[in-house]
Amino acid sequence: MSITVTSEQKQTLLWLIAGALLVAMLVLLGPVLTPFVAAAILSYVLNPGVDWLAARRLPRVVAVLIMMSVLVLLLLALVLVVLPTLRSELPLLQDRLPNLLDKIDSVLRPWLHQFGVNIHLDSAGIKDMLAKKLATGSSEIGPAILASLKVGGTAVLGWIATLFLVPIVLFYLLMDWHALLERIAHTIPRRWVGQVTSMAQETDFLLAQYLRGQLLVMGLLALFYTTALTLAGFDAALPVGLITGLLVFIPYIGYGLGLLLAVVAAILQFEGGQGLGWVAIIYGLGQFIESFYLTPRLVGERIGLHPLTVIFALLAFGQLFGFVGILLALPASAILSVVFGHVRRHYLNSRFYNQT
């Protein structure tokens, strides 16, 4: 029995191998591609604004520069909200920390002693230890700094290169966005053009819904945390609430930073555990609302994902790709849901499934 392989089948196999090699190369070049991936994501977000400005008879280069300037101003505004809070609270925290440790020790040590656990938080000893560390001679600090630079120098240079490359790549991508999409469209086999175009349009719709949903979640959480902290009597309610809400698009990290700032504010402003109690209640309730209502309903439902799928996507992409995977979990899941939907329909219409 002989198997005849047609010329078309040979070409299909050849292109499949070439595609697999391309994917493998992209995986190996992952760190190098980071600024290009980041710029591509920002381009997708900013391009509608560029198109809107260009439709008002502005030169495209001017429209691109305007949108990039808006992005930079938003980032600077966020930094200017965070830095004054940190600058004012950290010195006060250093002064209040020994007293806080004494209070914790007075409450915690008797309770733990009942279970046979003897722990003593020596605030004076901790303060002296920190002072000694800060007063370490330059002969010891110098080699430590040099060793740190040797270990992390490559990573630091990589981050610096990324920060410089992202705006450059972003500018060129926004300038040539439609031309690049047209070139990509011309590489698609002609018999697949209709199906791929339909999938691309559906994916674009879902991603737009995702962005709107995520922005709505950020706004609602910023309002919730700011209002709740204000009602609890926090002086730093506005910056802390805004930071927590606006950084929620970074799962876990944004919430953790906001929680840390709220704990510091509670330590500095309130005596005893009243402030920490309010922080626990407000942030516990906020995390519950975000995880089990806002994100699954406003983001998950807008991209057609079940709440359990949203939770699994965050865990799975975080495990596979780390921090970047957590950021891209939901939009990547939206794209995969479109692909799987078309594959499922093709499978249900195939002879393999329908043949009895």
C-alpha positions in Angstrom: 0.0 0.0 0.0 1.6 3.3 -1.1 0.8 6.7 0.2 0.8 9.5 -2.3 1.8 12.9 -1.0 0.6 15.8 -3.1 2.5 18.9 -3.8 0.0 21.0 -1.7 0.4 18.7 1.3 4.2 19.0 1.0 3.9 22.8 1.0 1.5 22.7 4.0 4.0 20.6 5.9 6.8 22.9 5.0 5.0 26.0 6.2 3.9 24.2 9.4 7.5 23.4 10.2 8.5 27.0 9.4 5.8 28.3 11.7 6.8 25.9 14.6 10.5 27.1 14.2 9.3 30.7 14.3 7.3 30.1 17.5 10.4 28.4 19.1 12.6 31.3 18.1 10.2 33.8 19.6 10.2 31.8 22.9 14.0 31.8 23.0 14.1 35.5 22.2 11.4 36.4 24.9 13.5 38.8 26.9 14.6 40.7 23.8 11.0 41.0 22.6 9.7 42.5 25.9 9.9 46.2 24.7 8.3 45.3 21.3 5.5 43.4 23.0 4.9 46.3 25.5 4.9 48.8 22.6 2.5 46.7 20.6 0.1 46.6 23.5 0.3 50.3 24.0 -0.1 50.8 20.2 -3.3 48.8 20.2 -4.6 51.0 23.1 -3.6 54.3 21.7 -4.3 53.8 18.0 -8.0 54.6 18.2 -7.1 58.0 19.6 -4.5 58.6 16.9 -7.0 57.7 14.2 -9.6 60.0 15.8 -7.1 62.9 15.8 -6.0 62.1 12.3 -9.6 62.2 11.1 -9.7 65.8 12.3 -7.1 66.7 9.6 -4.2 66.6 12.0 -1.0 65.1 10.5 -0.6 61.6 11.8 2.8 62.3 13.3 1.3 65.1 15.3 -1.6 62.8 16.4 1.0 60.2 17.5 3.0 62.7 19.5 -0.2 64.0 21.2 -1.3 60.5 22.3 2.2 59.6 23.5 2.3 62.9 25.4 -1.1 62.1 27.1 0.3 58.7 28.1 3.4 60.2 29.6 1.4 62.8 31.5 -0.9 60.2 33.0 2.1 58.2 34.2 3.7 61.3 35.6 0.5 62.2 37.4 0.4 58.8 39.0 4.0 59.1 40.1 3.3 62.6 41.5 0.5 61.2 43.6 2.6 58.3 45.0 5.9 60.1 45.7 4.6 62.9 48.0 2.7 60.3 50.1 5.8 58.1 50.5 8.1 61.1 51.2 5.8 62.3 54.0 5.0 59.0 55.6 8.3 57.1 55.6 10.2 59.4 57.9 7.2 59.4 60.3 7.0 55.6 60.1 10.7 55.4 61.2 9.9 57.4 64.3 6.7 55.5 65.1 7.9 52.0 64.4 9.6 51.3 67.8 6.4 52.3 69.7 4.3 50.2 67.4 6.6 47.2 68.0 6.3 47.7 71.8 2.5 47.7 71.5 2.4 44.6 69.4 4.8 42.9 71.8 2.7 43.8 74.8 -0.4 42.3 73.2 1.2 39.3 71.3 3.7 38.0 73.9 1.2 37.2 76.7 -1.2 35.5 74.2 1.6 33.4 72.6 3.0 32.5 76.1 -0.2 30.6 76.8 0.8 28.2 74.0 4.3 27.8 75.2 5.8 30.3 72.6 8.1 32.9 73.9 8.8 35.8 71.5 10.0 39.2 72.4 10.0 42.1 69.9 12.9 44.2 71.2 12.2 47.5 69.5 15.3 49.2 71.0 17.5 46.3 69.7 15.9 46.5 66.2 16.5 50.3 66.1 20.1 49.9 67.2 20.6 47.2 64.6 19.3 49.4 61.8 21.4 52.3 63.0 24.5 50.1 63.0 23.7 48.9 59.5 23.3 52.5 58.3 26.5 53.5 60.0 28.6 50.7 58.4 31.9 51.9 57.1 32.4 52.6 53.4 35.0 49.8 53.3 32.1 47.3 53.8 29.4 49.1 51.8 31.6 49.6 48.7 32.3 45.9 48.1 28.6 45.0 48.8 27.4 47.6 46.2 29.9 46.4 43.6 28.9 42.8 44.2 25.2 43.8 43.8 26.0 45.6 40.6 27.9 42.6 39.2 25.0 40.3 39.9 22.2 42.6 38.8 24.0 44.9 36.3 22.7 43.0 33.3 19.1 43.1 34.6 19.4 46.9 35.3 20.8 47.5 31.8 18.0 45.4 30.4 15.4 47.6 32.1 17.1 50.8 31.0 17.2 49.5 27.4 13.5 48.6 27.6 12.5 52.0 28.9 14.4 53.7 26.1 13.2 51.3 23.4 9.5 51.2 24.2 8.7 54.9 23.2 10.8 54.5 20.1 9.1 51.3 19.0 5.7 52.8 20.0 6.2 55.8 17.8 7.0 53.8 14.7 4.2 51.3 15.4 1.7 54.0 15.7 3.0 55.7 12.5 2.8 52.5 10.5 0.0 50.7 12.3 -2.4 50.3 9.4 0.4 49.5 6.9 1.6 46.8 9.3 -1.8 45.2 9.6 -2.2 45.3 5.8 1.1 43.5 5.4 0.1 40.9 7.9 -3.2 40.4 6.1 -1.3 39.8 2.8 0.7 36.9 4.4 -2.5 34.9 5.2 -3.3 32.1 2.7 -6.0 33.3 0.4 -8.4 30.5 1.2 -8.2 31.4 4.9 -8.6 35.2 4.5 -12.3 35.3 5.3 -12.1 33.1 8.4 -9.0 34.8 9.8 -10.6 38.3 9.2 -13.7 37.2 11.0 -11.6 35.9 14.0 -9.6 39.1 14.0 -12.7 41.3 14.1 -14.3 39.2 16.9 -11.0 39.4 18.9 -10.8 43.2 18.4 -14.4 43.5 19.7 -13.6 41.4 22.8 -10.4 43.3 23.6 -12.2 46.6 23.3 -14.8 45.3 25.7 -12.1 44.1 28.1 -10.4 47.5 28.1 -13.7 49.3 28.8 -14.5 46.8 31.6 -11.1 47.1 33.2 -11.3 50.9 33.1 -14.7 50.7 34.8 -13.4 48.4 37.5 -10.4 50.8 38.2 -12.7 53.8 38.5 -15.2 52.0 40.8 -12.5 50.7 43.1 -10.7 54.1 43.2 -14.1 55.6 44.3 -14.7 52.8 46.8 -11.3 53.0 48.5 -11.2 56.8 48.6 -14.7 57.0 50.0 -14.3 54.3 52.6 -10.9 55.6 53.8 -12.4 59.1 54.0 -15.3 57.9 56.1 -12.9 56.0 58.3 -11.0 59.3 59.0 -7.8 58.8 57.0 -6.0 62.0 56.1 -4.3 60.3 53.2 -7.6 58.8 51.8 -7.4 60.5 48.4 -3.9 59.4 47.3 -4.0 55.9 48.9 -7.5 55.2 47.5 -6.6 56.5 44.0 -3.4 54.4 43.9 -5.1 51.2 45.0 -7.9 51.6 42.5 -5.8 52.8 39.5 -3.2 50.1 39.9 -5.7 47.3 40.1 -5.0 46.5 36.5 -1.7 44.9 37.9 -3.2 41.9 39.8 -1.9 41.5 43.3 0.9 44.1 42.9 -1.4 47.1 42.7 -3.6 45.9 45.6 -0.5 45.0 47.7 1.0 48.5 47.2 -2.3 50.2 48.1 -2.7 48.0 51.2 0.9 48.7 52.3 0.3 52.5 52.0 -3.0 52.2 53.9 -1.2 50.2 56.7 1.5 52.9 56.9 -1.1 55.7 57.0 -3.0 53.8 59.8 0.2 53.4 61.9 1.1 57.1 61.6 -2.4 58.6 62.2 -4.2 56.3 64.7 -3.2 55.2 68.1 -3.7 51.5 69.0 -5.2 49.1 66.5 -8.2 51.2 65.4 -6.6 52.3 62.1 -5.3 48.8 61.3 -8.8 47.4 62.0 -10.3 49.8 59.5 -7.7 48.9 56.9 -8.4 45.2 57.4 -12.2 45.7 56.9 -11.9 48.1 54.0 -9.3 46.2 52.0 -10.9 42.8 52.8 -14.2 44.0 51.6 -12.6 45.7 48.5 -10.7 42.5 47.6 -13.9 40.5 47.9 -15.9 42.9 45.8 -13.2 43.0 43.1 -12.5 39.3 43.0 -16.0 37.9 43.2 -18.1 40.6 41.6 -16.5 43.5 39.7 -13.7 41.7 37.7 -15.8 38.5 36.9 -18.9 40.5 35.9 -17.5 43.7 34.3 -14.4 42.2 32.7 -15.1 38.4 32.6 -18.6 38.7 31.2 -17.6 41.4 28.7 -15.1 39.0 27.1 -17.3 36.0 27.4 -15.3 34.2 30.2 -16.8 32.4 33.1 -15.7 33.7 36.6 -13.9 30.4 37.2 -12.1 30.8 33.8 -11.0 34.2 34.9 -9.4 32.9 38.1 -7.8 29.9 36.3 -6.4 32.2 33.6 -4.7 34.5 36.2 -3.2 31.5 38.0 -2.2 29.6 34.8 -0.6 32.5 32.9 1.1 33.7 36.1 2.6 30.2 36.5 3.7 30.0 32.9 5.0 33.5 32.2 5.4 35.2 35.5 4.4 38.8 36.1 3.9 39.5 32.4 1.6 36.5 32.2 -0.6 37.9 35.0 -0.9 41.2 33.1 -1.8 39.5 29.8 -3.9 36.7 31.3 -7.4 38.1 30.5 -6.8 39.6 27.1 -4.9 36.5 26.0 -7.7 34.4 27.3 -10.1 36.5 25.2 -8.1 35.8 22.1 -7.9 32.1 22.9 -11.6 31.9 23.5 -12.2 33.2 20.0 -9.8 30.7 18.5 -11.3 27.8 20.5 -14.8 28.8 19.5 -13.9 28.6 15.8 -12.1 25.3 16.3 -15.1 23.9 18.2 -17.5 24.9 15.4 -15.2 23.4 12.8 -15.0 20.2 14.8 -18.8 20.0 15.3 -19.3 20.4 11.5 -16.6 17.9 10.6 -17.1 14.4 9.2 -15.0 13.0 12.1 -17.6 14.2 14.6 -20.8 13.6 12.6 -19.9 10.3 11.0 -21.8 7.4 12.7 
